[in-house]
């Protein structure tokens, strides 16, 4: 759970922590960590804003699909579905959880996740400060509020990528999320405005895949940081910038695409 100011519950007994947490946020949990400095953003609006900033700095945006890569020459080339060819000294692949065949590793896999959005809640139901909530249990869940008072609640992840299976599980997962939301916030109105699912890429060891594509030094990639995108995308930008300029620190190997697989 994140929202200023920072509150520590550890010095108190369990009943005292429970009382403070319930009175401050309305949750019946033994303890929580409240920390400042978090932020939230509309991902689509943020993406459009970043692309607009790149264009102002001279970038060209091409709406197309990459169908082939060639790094055998003195530059890297991408063949597009339209038949056009893009050449560059370096090419960076950052295509979410969809990895082209040219990128091979033994760590990356795609998982499925579900989420719901309630109807607008009564003000007394919502916790203060629009805190971002994360319950770090084995089967984690997360929730936040919207500007019009809805609760967005998600989790129930499964280790598979098949979209048809993910869609079929939608009604069951929606009910499970409603049940968990009720357990956390009994006063919440469980009527829903939206329910959806999605896929995300992650790795076996929890670290992203950032660096040169094995066998293709002019190709660089950033994958496998689902769930930690804000942190690891910032790291990827700095690492890839360094690699393009010929700088490679020893610790970069911890994120290498061809690093050893954990048994």
N, C-alpha and C positions, 0 to 999 in steps of 0.2 A: 504494500500500500504506500503510495507516495503523494505527499502534499505537505507544504510548509505549515507550521514549523516542525523541527525534528523533535520527536517524542520518544523517550526510551522507557520501556516497561520492565526491563530485567531486574532492577533492584527490588521490585515489589513481589509479594507472594502472588500465586496464581489467581486467587479470588480477587485481589486488588487489581491485578492487570485486567482481568475480565471485566470488572466494573468500569475501569477507566476507558477501556476500548468500547464497551457498550454505550457509555454516556457520550463519548466523543464522536463515534462514528455509527453506532447502532448495530455493530456486529458481535455475535456470540462466538468469539474465538479466544483461546487462552492467551494469545499475545500477538503483537504485530510490530513491524518496524515502519516507522513513519519518517520519510526522508524528503528533503527539499530538492529542487532543481530539475524536476521532470517536466516534460512538455508533451503536447499532442498536436497532431496536424491532420488535415484532410489529405490523404496520400495522393489522390488524383490532382487536387489543386496544387500541392507541393511539386509534383512531377511536372505539371505544366509550367509552373513558375521557374523551376530549374532549367527546363528546356528553353524557355523564353530568355533567361539570362545567358545561356550558352549561345543562342542566336545573336544576341546583342554583342557578344564577344567574338563573333565571326564564324560560329559553327553553322553547318548546313544540315538540315533535317531531311531525310529521305524516307518516305513511307513505302516499304517494300519488304520482301522476305529473303533472307540469306539462304542460298541453296548449296553453295560449295565454297571451300576455302583453299587457297594456294599459297604456300609459303616457300616454294622451292627457289624462287628468284631472288633478286636483290631488294625486293619489297614484298609486302603481304597483299593479297588480293582477295576480295569477296565477290562472288558471282551472285547476282540477285535474280529473283524469279522473273522479273521483267526483261532480263537479258543484259542489263547494265552491269558494268564492272567497276568496283571501287578499289582503288589502290592506296596504300599508305605505308609509311615506314613501320608503324606498329598498329596492331588492331587489338582492341580490348573487348572481350566478350563478357557481358553482364546481363544475361537474359533470364534472370529469375531462376526458377527451378527447371526450366527447359534447357538441357545441355545438348549442343550439337554433337554428332558422332565423333568429331575430331578430338573432343575432350573425353579422355577415358581415365577413370580412377576407381578405386575399390572401396571408397568411403561414403560416397554420396547416395542418398535415397530420398524419395518423395513420400511425404506423409499427407494425411487428410485431416481437416479440422472443420468445426461447425460453429455457428454463431447465431444469436437471436437479437432482435431489437424490440423492446416493448413499446406500448403506447405511452404517451406522456404521463408521468407519475405526479401524484400530489406532492407539493413541496416538502411536507413533513416526512415523506418516505426516503428522500434522497439524503445521502451523507454530505457533510459540509465540505466546501472547498473544491468540489469537482475532482476529488482525488482519483488517481488511477489505481485500481485494485488488482493485485496479483496474489492468488493463493498458491503458494509453491509446494503443493502436495504432489504425490505420485501422479495422480490424474489431475493436473493443474486446471485452474479456471481463472479467468480475468474478467473484469468489468469496468466500465466507465460510463459517464453520463454525456448526453448531448446538450446543446444549448437550449433545446425546447423540452428538456426534462425526461427524455427517454433513457432507459438503461440498455446498454449494449453488453451482452454477456456471451462469452465464448469459451471453447475448450473441447473436451471429449475427443481428443486426437486419436487417430488410428494409424498404424504403420502400413498403409497401402496407398496406391496412387490411382487405382482404376476409377475413372469418373462415373461410370454407370453404377458401380457398387456404392460409391460415395453418395450419389443422388438417391439410391434406393434406401439408404440408411437415414435419410433426412428426417422423416417423421419421428423415428425412434430417438434420434439424437436431439431433436427439438424438445421432445418431452423430457429427456434426461436433463437438458440444460434448464428447462423451466423448473424442474424439481430441485436442482442444485441452487438456482436463484432463490427459490422459496425458502430453502433451508438457511441460506445466508441472510436474506432480507424477507422475513415472513410477511411484512406489511406491503410488499411490492405487488402491484397489479400485474398479473402474469399474462394478460392479453397481449398478443404480439402484433407488431406492424410489419415486420420482416423476419425471415429465417433463411439462412444461406449456408453454403459450404465452400471450401476452397482447398487448394493444395499448396504446400510449401516444401522447399528443399532443405535438408539438414544432413549432417554427417555423423558417422559412428562415434567419433571422439568429441563432438561438440564444437570443434574449431572449423572455421570456414576454409574454403579452397581459394587461395589467392596467390597468383604468381604466373610464371611462364607456363604455357601448355607444353607438356613433355614432347620432345621431338619437333616442336614448332616455336623456336625462340622469338619469332616476330609476333606471335599470338600471346596475349596475356588474358587472364580470366579471373573473375570473382564470382564464386558460387557458394552455396551451402550455408548461408547464414540466416535461414528462416527463424524468426523469433527473436533475433538479435540484430536486425537489419540496420538500425540507427548507429549502433556502436561499430559493427564490423564493416559497414559500407564506408564509414569515415576512415577506418583503418585501411581498407582496400584502396581508397583513393590515394592515400599517402604512400602506401607500399608500391603501388603500380607506378606512381609518378617517379619514385626513386629508381625502380627497375628500368624504366624508360631512359633515365639519365645515367644508367650504368652503375648504380649504387645498390649493393645487396648486402644487408647486414646478416650475421649468422642466425639471428632469431627468425628470419624470414622462412627458414626451413620448417618451422613448426606449422606453417600454413601451406606448404608446398602441395601441389596437386597430386604428385606422385609419392607422397610420404607413405611410410609403412602403415599397413592396416592393423588395427588392434585385434588380437585373437579373441 
